[in-house]
Amino acid sequence: MRTDRPVPRTIDEYIGGFPVEVQLLLEKIRQTIRKAAPAAEESISYQIPAFKLNGKPLLYFAAYKKHIGMYPAPRSAEEFKEELAAYEGGKGTVQFPLGAPIPFDLIRRIAKFKAKTLLESAPAKGRKKP
């Protein structure tokens, strides 16, 4: 991530701070997440683009010199283990190298999975705790 620019207040400002070819990838990632989780709200958190669902973090993404990172990555989820193993990253991160095709379908499926997981873990409204 570039450190010679002001802290972005919006995702548009964040994306606008990168070269055009990176801007196009970031915008496509943004739109992919938006389509997969239409109820999610955009924000900037930790100085990077974030999507929140019902006030809880859904996904973050950020551009760096050699990759685009996405957080948190569901590396422990059985349905993603094999695909995510092909990418570098830590326990809850994934790095998509710049210069290689970005797996937008994988990002879409991760966003849907994360949204479903968040919605299922949310307590039902109006229910009293015992």
Contacts in CASP RR format, 6 or more apart in sequence:
PFRMAT RR
TARGET T0000
AUTHOR 0000-0000-0000
METHOD contacts of the structure
MODEL  1
MRTDRPVPRTIDEYIGGFPVEVQLLLEKIRQTIRKAAPAAEESISYQIPA
FKLNGKPLLYFAAYKKHIGMYPAPRSAEEFKEELAAYEGGKGTVQFPLGA
PIPFDLIRRIAKFKAKTLLESAPAKGRKKP
1 47 0 8 1.000
1 48 0 8 1.000
1 62 0 8 1.000
1 63 0 8 1.000
1 64 0 8 1.000
2 17 0 8 1.000
2 18 0 8 1.000
5 17 0 8 1.000
7 44 0 8 1.000
7 47 0 8 1.000
8 14 0 8 1.000
8 17 0 8 1.000
8 44 0 8 1.000
8 47 0 8 1.000
9 44 0 8 1.000
10 42 0 8 1.000
10 44 0 8 1.000
11 30 0 8 1.000
11 42 0 8 1.000
11 43 0 8 1.000
11 44 0 8 1.000
11 49 0 8 1.000
14 26 0 8 1.000
14 44 0 8 1.000
14 48 0 8 1.000
14 49 0 8 1.000
15 23 0 8 1.000
15 26 0 8 1.000
15 27 0 8 1.000
15 30 0 8 1.000
15 49 0 8 1.000
16 23 0 8 1.000
17 23 0 8 1.000
18 26 0 8 1.000
18 63 0 8 1.000
22 63 0 8 1.000
22 68 0 8 1.000
22 98 0 8 1.000
25 63 0 8 1.000
25 68 0 8 1.000
25 98 0 8 1.000
25 102 0 8 1.000
26 49 0 8 1.000
26 61 0 8 1.000
26 63 0 8 1.000
26 68 0 8 1.000
28 102 0 8 1.000
28 104 0 8 1.000
29 61 0 8 1.000
29 68 0 8 1.000
29 70 0 8 1.000
29 102 0 8 1.000
29 104 0 8 1.000
29 107 0 8 1.000
30 42 0 8 1.000
30 49 0 8 1.000
30 61 0 8 1.000
32 104 0 8 1.000
32 107 0 8 1.000
32 108 0 8 1.000
32 111 0 8 1.000
33 40 0 8 1.000
33 51 0 8 1.000
33 58 0 8 1.000
33 59 0 8 1.000
33 61 0 8 1.000
33 107 0 8 1.000
33 108 0 8 1.000
33 111 0 8 1.000
34 40 0 8 1.000
34 42 0 8 1.000
34 51 0 8 1.000
35 108 0 8 1.000
36 107 0 8 1.000
36 108 0 8 1.000
36 109 0 8 1.000
36 111 0 8 1.000
36 112 0 8 1.000
36 115 0 8 1.000
37 51 0 8 1.000
37 53 0 8 1.000
37 58 0 8 1.000
37 111 0 8 1.000
37 112 0 8 1.000
37 114 0 8 1.000
37 115 0 8 1.000
39 53 0 8 1.000
39 115 0 8 1.000
40 51 0 8 1.000
40 52 0 8 1.000
40 53 0 8 1.000
40 58 0 8 1.000
40 111 0 8 1.000
40 115 0 8 1.000
41 51 0 8 1.000
41 52 0 8 1.000
41 53 0 8 1.000
41 55 0 8 1.000
42 49 0 8 1.000
42 50 0 8 1.000
42 51 0 8 1.000
43 49 0 8 1.000
43 50 0 8 1.000
43 51 0 8 1.000
43 52 0 8 1.000
44 50 0 8 1.000
45 52 0 8 1.000
45 57 0 8 1.000
45 60 0 8 1.000
46 60 0 8 1.000
48 60 0 8 1.000
48 61 0 8 1.000
48 62 0 8 1.000
49 60 0 8 1.000
49 61 0 8 1.000
49 62 0 8 1.000
50 57 0 8 1.000
50 58 0 8 1.000
50 59 0 8 1.000
50 60 0 8 1.000
51 57 0 8 1.000
51 58 0 8 1.000
51 59 0 8 1.000
51 60 0 8 1.000
51 111 0 8 1.000
52 58 0 8 1.000
53 115 0 8 1.000
53 118 0 8 1.000
53 119 0 8 1.000
54 118 0 8 1.000
54 119 0 8 1.000
54 122 0 8 1.000
56 118 0 8 1.000
56 122 0 8 1.000
57 72 0 8 1.000
58 111 0 8 1.000
58 114 0 8 1.000
58 115 0 8 1.000
58 118 0 8 1.000
59 70 0 8 1.000
59 71 0 8 1.000
59 72 0 8 1.000
59 110 0 8 1.000
59 111 0 8 1.000
59 114 0 8 1.000
60 70 0 8 1.000
60 71 0 8 1.000
60 72 0 8 1.000
61 68 0 8 1.000
61 69 0 8 1.000
61 70 0 8 1.000
61 71 0 8 1.000
62 68 0 8 1.000
62 69 0 8 1.000
62 71 0 8 1.000
63 69 0 8 1.000
63 98 0 8 1.000
64 95 0 8 1.000
66 97 0 8 1.000
66 98 0 8 1.000
67 88 0 8 1.000
67 95 0 8 1.000
67 96 0 8 1.000
67 97 0 8 1.000
67 98 0 8 1.000
68 95 0 8 1.000
68 96 0 8 1.000
68 98 0 8 1.000
68 102 0 8 1.000
69 93 0 8 1.000
69 94 0 8 1.000
69 95 0 8 1.000
69 96 0 8 1.000
70 93 0 8 1.000
70 94 0 8 1.000
70 96 0 8 1.000
70 107 0 8 1.000
70 110 0 8 1.000
71 92 0 8 1.000
71 93 0 8 1.000
71 94 0 8 1.000
72 92 0 8 1.000
72 93 0 8 1.000
72 114 0 8 1.000
73 80 0 8 1.000
73 84 0 8 1.000
73 89 0 8 1.000
73 90 0 8 1.000
73 92 0 8 1.000
73 93 0 8 1.000
73 94 0 8 1.000
73 110 0 8 1.000
74 80 0 8 1.000
74 84 0 8 1.000
74 92 0 8 1.000
74 110 0 8 1.000
74 113 0 8 1.000
74 114 0 8 1.000
74 117 0 8 1.000
75 81 0 8 1.000
75 84 0 8 1.000
75 90 0 8 1.000
75 91 0 8 1.000
75 92 0 8 1.000
75 94 0 8 1.000
77 113 0 8 1.000
79 109 0 8 1.000
79 113 0 8 1.000
80 106 0 8 1.000
80 109 0 8 1.000
80 110 0 8 1.000
80 113 0 8 1.000
83 103 0 8 1.000
83 106 0 8 1.000
84 94 0 8 1.000
84 106 0 8 1.000
87 94 0 8 1.000
87 95 0 8 1.000
87 96 0 8 1.000
87 97 0 8 1.000
88 94 0 8 1.000
88 95 0 8 1.000
88 97 0 8 1.000
89 95 0 8 1.000
96 102 0 8 1.000
96 103 0 8 1.000
123 129 0 8 1.000
END
